[in-house]
Amino acid sequence: MDLSTLTVAQLRELQQKIPQELKKRESKEKGAVLGKLKALAQAHGYSLEQLLEKEAVAKAQRTVKVKYRHPQDASLTWTGRGRTPKWVAQWQAEGGKLENLLV
């Protein structure tokens, strides 16, 4: 389509129609992809829901429990993994022991 031949009014009209058309086509395409995914899962003996449920369970199991909590501000927590939070470093710099922050 050669846009240079369209008038400003025609271009604006086209501009207004594009979002609606995109929404419609994306919805149709998502439906087609979902159908293919369901068929693929079924071909392997699973439902798509079963596969997604296992993924959700696996993600839930990856969460790490809080190991340390600030004594005055309970919203400040740390799992003990990764970089030491500033509030823990400050606590230790002031002479506090890490063991005193254990949950």
KETOR-252684 format. One record per residue: x negated, y negated, z of N, C-alpha, C in turn; residue in one letter. Coordinates in Angstrom, 3 decimals. Last residue first. Layout:
BEGIN
+----------+----------+----------+----------+----------+----------+----------+----------+----------+------+
|     n_c1 |     n_c2 |     n_c3 |    ca_c1 |    ca_c2 |    ca_c3 |     c_c1 |     c_c2 |     c_c3 | type |
+----------+----------+----------+----------+----------+----------+----------+----------+----------+------+
|        X |        Y |        Z |        X |        Y |        Z |        X |        Y |        Z |    A |
...
+----------+----------+----------+----------+----------+----------+----------+----------+----------+------+
END
This chain:
BEGIN
+----------+----------+----------+----------+----------+----------+----------+----------+----------+------+
|     n_c1 |     n_c2 |     n_c3 |    ca_c1 |    ca_c2 |    ca_c3 |     c_c1 |     c_c2 |     c_c3 | type |
+----------+----------+----------+----------+----------+----------+----------+----------+----------+------+
|  -15.032 |   15.290 |   62.396 |  -13.571 |   15.382 |   62.593 |  -13.254 |   16.609 |   63.417 |    V |
|  -17.921 |   13.535 |   63.480 |  -17.288 |   14.767 |   63.011 |  -15.807 |   14.777 |   63.335 |    L |
|  -19.277 |   11.449 |   64.551 |  -18.244 |   11.119 |   63.568 |  -17.510 |   12.349 |   63.052 |    L |
|  -21.289 |   12.405 |   66.098 |  -20.196 |   11.725 |   66.800 |  -19.045 |   11.368 |   65.851 |    N |
|  -23.189 |   13.294 |   64.286 |  -22.368 |   14.295 |   64.968 |  -21.157 |   13.663 |   65.680 |    E |
|  -24.601 |   10.988 |   63.682 |  -23.656 |   11.518 |   62.703 |  -22.703 |   12.526 |   63.346 |    L |
|  -24.950 |    8.531 |   66.194 |  -25.310 |    9.843 |   65.661 |  -24.191 |   10.342 |   64.754 |    K |
|  -25.998 |    5.104 |   66.156 |  -24.971 |    6.137 |   66.287 |  -25.429 |    7.443 |   65.659 |    G |
|  -27.748 |    3.029 |   65.689 |  -28.102 |    4.016 |   66.706 |  -27.083 |    5.114 |   66.909 |    G |
|  -27.203 |    1.451 |   63.586 |  -26.910 |    0.881 |   64.903 |  -27.170 |    1.880 |   66.025 |    E |
|  -27.650 |    3.152 |   61.505 |  -28.611 |    2.065 |   61.715 |  -28.430 |    1.424 |   63.084 |    A |
|  -25.336 |    4.710 |   61.630 |  -26.618 |    5.315 |   61.974 |  -27.675 |    4.249 |   62.245 |    Q |
|  -23.455 |    2.806 |   60.796 |  -23.282 |    3.500 |   62.079 |  -24.624 |    4.073 |   62.550 |    W |
|  -24.427 |    2.261 |   58.236 |  -24.419 |    1.205 |   59.244 |  -24.314 |    1.810 |   60.643 |    Q |
|  -23.948 |    4.724 |   57.008 |  -25.324 |    4.215 |   57.097 |  -25.425 |    3.125 |   58.167 |    A |
|  -21.179 |    4.733 |   57.185 |  -21.948 |    5.772 |   57.870 |  -23.388 |    5.304 |   58.052 |    V |
|  -20.482 |    2.550 |   55.594 |  -20.088 |    2.532 |   56.997 |  -20.832 |    3.593 |   57.806 |    W |
|  -21.459 |    3.296 |   53.074 |  -22.090 |    2.182 |   53.795 |  -21.744 |    2.210 |   55.278 |    K |
|  -21.737 |    6.874 |   52.579 |  -21.002 |    5.611 |   52.552 |  -21.706 |    4.548 |   53.405 |    P |
|  -24.148 |    8.682 |   50.813 |  -23.690 |    8.294 |   52.145 |  -22.971 |    6.952 |   52.063 |    T |
|  -23.212 |   10.556 |   47.935 |  -23.903 |    9.406 |   48.517 |  -23.293 |    9.036 |   49.867 |    R |
|  -22.271 |   13.989 |   48.486 |  -22.557 |   12.808 |   47.675 |  -23.274 |   11.732 |   48.468 |    G |
|  -20.426 |   14.987 |   51.387 |  -21.036 |   15.254 |   50.085 |  -21.304 |   13.942 |   49.367 |    R |
|  -18.987 |   14.379 |   53.514 |  -20.340 |   14.839 |   53.780 |  -21.090 |   15.162 |   52.504 |    G |
|  -16.586 |   13.238 |   53.161 |  -16.619 |   14.699 |   53.121 |  -17.997 |   15.246 |   53.487 |    T |
|  -15.340 |   10.580 |   55.091 |  -16.389 |   11.070 |   54.203 |  -16.409 |   12.579 |   54.280 |    W |
|  -13.260 |    7.662 |   55.699 |  -13.614 |    9.068 |   55.825 |  -14.706 |    9.416 |   54.836 |    T |
|  -11.394 |    5.224 |   56.988 |  -12.748 |    5.437 |   56.479 |  -13.148 |    6.878 |   56.759 |    L |
|   -9.050 |    5.137 |   58.324 |   -8.961 |    5.176 |   56.862 |  -10.330 |    5.394 |   56.218 |    S |
|   -9.563 |    4.828 |   61.003 |   -9.306 |    6.184 |   60.516 |   -9.199 |    6.274 |   58.994 |    A |
|  -11.702 |    2.975 |   62.597 |  -10.884 |    2.820 |   61.387 |  -10.689 |    4.192 |   60.735 |    D |
|  -13.185 |    3.846 |   64.803 |  -12.211 |    2.764 |   64.967 |  -11.254 |    2.630 |   63.788 |    Q |
|  -14.751 |    6.068 |   63.921 |  -14.036 |    6.122 |   65.205 |  -12.984 |    5.018 |   65.396 |    P |
|  -14.481 |    7.503 |   60.676 |  -14.903 |    6.344 |   61.464 |  -14.104 |    6.313 |   62.771 |    H |
|  -15.155 |   10.925 |   60.141 |  -14.169 |    9.853 |   60.194 |  -14.706 |    8.743 |   61.095 |    R |
|  -16.170 |   13.737 |   58.171 |  -16.512 |   12.638 |   59.065 |  -15.443 |   11.551 |   58.987 |    Y |
|  -14.924 |   15.571 |   56.529 |  -15.800 |   16.081 |   57.578 |  -16.118 |   15.002 |   58.617 |    K |
|  -12.118 |   16.452 |   54.647 |  -12.857 |   15.373 |   55.299 |  -13.666 |   15.965 |   56.446 |    V |
|  -12.378 |   19.035 |   52.184 |  -11.812 |   18.464 |   53.394 |  -12.729 |   17.378 |   53.958 |    K |
|  -12.170 |   18.783 |   48.693 |  -13.009 |   19.045 |   49.849 |  -12.414 |   18.338 |   51.056 |    V |
|  -10.570 |   20.401 |   45.987 |  -10.624 |   19.284 |   46.921 |  -11.383 |   19.707 |   48.174 |    T |
|  -10.297 |   22.648 |   44.440 |  -11.563 |   21.926 |   44.366 |  -11.664 |   20.786 |   45.366 |    R |
|   -7.755 |   23.560 |   44.533 |   -8.735 |   24.262 |   45.348 |  -10.076 |   23.542 |   45.362 |    Q |
|   -6.499 |   22.020 |   42.628 |   -6.145 |   21.811 |   44.031 |   -7.179 |   22.464 |   44.945 |    A |
|   -7.517 |   23.128 |   40.292 |   -7.859 |   21.752 |   40.648 |   -7.594 |   21.484 |   42.121 |    K |
|   -6.322 |   25.656 |   40.384 |   -7.776 |   25.555 |   40.396 |   -8.215 |   24.148 |   40.787 |    A |
|   -3.651 |   24.948 |   40.132 |   -4.114 |   25.596 |   41.363 |   -5.623 |   25.468 |   41.472 |    V |
|   -3.651 |   23.946 |   37.538 |   -3.282 |   23.064 |   38.644 |   -3.758 |   23.641 |   39.965 |    A |
|   -4.319 |   26.247 |   36.122 |   -5.210 |   25.085 |   36.066 |   -4.927 |   24.153 |   37.226 |    E |
|   -2.086 |   27.816 |   36.615 |   -3.396 |   28.261 |   37.093 |   -4.382 |   27.106 |   37.116 |    K |
|   -0.182 |   26.312 |   35.262 |   -0.062 |   26.507 |   36.698 |   -1.401 |   26.930 |   37.281 |    E |
|   -0.895 |   26.586 |   32.606 |   -1.025 |   25.278 |   33.233 |   -0.944 |   25.379 |   34.750 |    L |
|   -0.312 |   29.288 |   32.208 |   -1.662 |   28.791 |   32.005 |   -1.878 |   27.450 |   32.700 |    L |
|    2.436 |   29.376 |   32.709 |    1.521 |   30.186 |   33.507 |    0.093 |   29.661 |   33.397 |    Q |
|    3.403 |   27.678 |   30.696 |    3.570 |   27.301 |   32.096 |    2.619 |   28.079 |   32.994 |    E |
|    2.987 |   29.161 |   28.428 |    2.212 |   27.934 |   28.603 |    2.264 |   27.477 |   30.059 |    L |
|    2.719 |   32.621 |   29.151 |    3.538 |   31.460 |   28.822 |    2.656 |   30.236 |   29.059 |    S |
|    0.809 |   35.223 |   27.530 |    1.070 |   34.260 |   28.601 |    2.140 |   33.275 |   28.161 |    Y |
|   -0.153 |   36.810 |   25.463 |    0.580 |   37.426 |   26.550 |    0.887 |   36.522 |   27.729 |    G |
|   -1.199 |   35.648 |   23.276 |   -2.165 |   36.236 |   24.209 |   -1.483 |   36.812 |   25.450 |    H |
|    0.996 |   34.598 |   22.093 |    0.245 |   35.596 |   21.337 |   -0.781 |   36.307 |   22.220 |    A |
|    1.665 |   32.648 |   23.940 |    2.510 |   33.845 |   23.840 |    1.775 |   34.964 |   23.096 |    Q |
|   -0.277 |   30.728 |   23.339 |   -0.238 |   31.335 |   24.668 |    0.537 |   32.650 |   24.619 |    A |
|    0.522 |   30.128 |   20.714 |   -0.814 |   30.663 |   20.976 |   -0.861 |   31.362 |   22.332 |    L |
|    3.081 |   29.074 |   21.158 |    2.921 |   30.266 |   20.326 |    1.569 |   30.925 |   20.574 |    A |
|    2.435 |   26.824 |   22.684 |    3.287 |   27.871 |   23.256 |    3.134 |   29.169 |   22.481 |    K |
|    0.939 |   25.386 |   20.787 |    0.309 |   25.832 |   22.025 |    1.106 |   26.956 |   22.682 |    L |
|    2.894 |   24.862 |   18.867 |    1.719 |   25.674 |   18.514 |    1.034 |   26.219 |   19.758 |    K |
|    4.622 |   23.219 |   20.380 |    5.103 |   24.486 |   19.813 |    3.955 |   25.413 |   19.455 |    G |
|    2.921 |   21.069 |   20.834 |    3.411 |   21.853 |   21.963 |    3.926 |   23.214 |   21.489 |    L |
|    2.689 |   20.112 |   18.224 |    1.504 |   20.623 |   18.918 |    1.918 |   21.500 |   20.095 |    V |
|    5.332 |   19.279 |   17.782 |    4.727 |   20.305 |   16.928 |    3.513 |   20.929 |   17.602 |    A |
|    5.619 |   17.303 |   19.733 |    6.490 |   18.477 |   19.738 |    5.904 |   19.616 |   18.928 |    G |
|    3.738 |   15.466 |   18.837 |    3.558 |   16.111 |   20.141 |    4.400 |   17.373 |   20.237 |    K |
|    4.970 |   14.687 |   16.422 |    3.684 |   15.369 |   16.390 |    3.417 |   16.100 |   17.714 |    E |
|    7.261 |   13.388 |   17.371 |    7.400 |   14.543 |   16.484 |    6.110 |   15.370 |   16.487 |    K |
|    6.071 |   11.304 |   18.816 |    6.969 |   12.243 |   19.487 |    7.102 |   13.530 |   18.677 |    S |
|    4.731 |    9.979 |   16.778 |    3.973 |   10.568 |   17.880 |    4.817 |   11.612 |   18.602 |    E |
|    6.898 |    9.098 |   15.217 |    5.971 |   10.076 |   14.659 |    5.142 |   10.756 |   15.750 |    R |
|    8.145 |    7.280 |   16.983 |    8.897 |    8.397 |   16.417 |    7.946 |    9.490 |   15.922 |    K |
|    6.085 |    5.447 |   17.431 |    6.685 |    6.167 |   18.553 |    7.398 |    7.430 |   18.060 |    K |
|    5.701 |    4.459 |   14.832 |    4.625 |    5.156 |   15.538 |    5.174 |    6.011 |   16.672 |    L |
|    8.166 |    3.203 |   14.393 |    7.780 |    4.341 |   13.558 |    6.661 |    5.147 |   14.227 |    E |
|    8.014 |    1.169 |   16.273 |    9.108 |    2.144 |   16.326 |    8.728 |    3.412 |   15.547 |    Q |
|    5.725 |   -0.290 |   15.398 |    5.757 |    0.366 |   16.717 |    6.844 |    1.435 |   16.840 |    P |
|    6.581 |   -1.099 |   12.656 |    5.468 |   -0.180 |   12.908 |    5.533 |    0.456 |   14.301 |    I |
|    8.502 |   -3.066 |   12.488 |    8.904 |   -1.680 |   12.268 |    7.829 |   -0.675 |   12.672 |    K |
|    7.127 |   -5.422 |   12.818 |    8.139 |   -5.060 |   13.804 |    8.550 |   -3.595 |   13.679 |    Q |
|    5.553 |   -5.463 |   10.522 |    4.907 |   -5.451 |   11.834 |    5.894 |   -5.028 |   12.926 |    Q |
|    7.466 |   -5.785 |    8.549 |    6.702 |   -4.542 |    8.611 |    6.055 |   -4.376 |    9.991 |    L |
|    8.157 |   -8.396 |    9.112 |    9.175 |   -7.351 |    9.193 |    8.498 |   -5.980 |    9.328 |    E |
|    5.739 |   -9.658 |    8.565 |    6.289 |   -9.700 |    9.930 |    7.344 |   -8.611 |   10.128 |    R |
|    5.551 |   -9.154 |    5.802 |    4.531 |   -8.638 |    6.712 |    5.040 |   -8.610 |    8.156 |    L |
|    7.732 |  -10.584 |    4.866 |    7.694 |   -9.136 |    4.683 |    6.669 |   -8.488 |    5.620 |    Q |
|    6.927 |  -13.179 |    5.536 |    8.158 |  -12.622 |    6.105 |    8.174 |  -11.098 |    5.994 |    A |
|    4.669 |  -13.442 |    3.931 |    4.525 |  -13.498 |    5.380 |    5.753 |  -12.886 |    6.051 |    V |
|    4.795 |  -11.018 |    1.220 |    4.956 |  -12.368 |    1.776 |    4.776 |  -12.285 |    3.292 |    T |
|    2.404 |   -8.808 |   -0.296 |    3.578 |   -9.062 |    0.543 |    3.610 |  -10.501 |    1.033 |    L |
|    0.036 |   -8.358 |   -1.561 |    1.161 |   -8.750 |   -2.415 |    2.410 |   -9.091 |   -1.602 |    T |
|   -1.727 |   -7.414 |    0.312 |   -1.954 |   -8.764 |   -0.214 |   -0.798 |   -9.247 |   -1.095 |    S |
|   -1.255 |   -4.794 |    0.869 |   -0.626 |   -5.799 |    1.726 |   -0.767 |   -7.216 |    1.184 |    L |
|   -0.667 |   -2.108 |   -0.938 |   -1.442 |   -3.341 |   -1.059 |   -0.726 |   -4.446 |   -0.283 |    D |
|   -0.848 |    1.177 |    0.000 |    0.000 |    0.000 |    0.000 |   -0.890 |   -1.235 |    0.000 |    M |
+----------+----------+----------+----------+----------+----------+----------+----------+----------+------+
END
